Amino acid sequence: MTTTIDSSQKLHLVFGGELENLDGVRFSDVKGLDIVGIFPDFASAQIAWRAKAQSTVDNALTRYFIVHLHRLLEP
């Protein structure tokens, strides 16, 4: 059985949470991560990321990230 990947679909995951410290990317509560969503393109993921990042600007330890899921799915 072979799997085909639709190369026109560029899925992106936006998530974030509070880090243990500013020196790395280790979350203080992995179970409490904020999964914003999965988006069909980078532009819409960036809009969601920017909104979440700006809403948490008062907490220096909170960070949001965009993960390029389509890169992880390519064989």
Steps between C-alpha positions, in 0.01 A plus 500: 500500500638840405410834644467804281546847641309788345784747448257790452390472864739685730368431851631707793446450873493798738553427869663650805530518872711619787870416490707399802754773422598738222816307408332207327183346367385280786140543608415522868167313452483278191146387584391864507627591153270725302427333166373790289430286194610356168493736204502434124780745419776702663320833459197396705723327758703819535185707561394261779854489644527879504163540676593249773851639542371855534233394749771359731753782463483574875639155587861480380510122551206425269594412142306387196642306207410404144586143402514416130307171513528448126878464539452223755261313272726492195675166458 
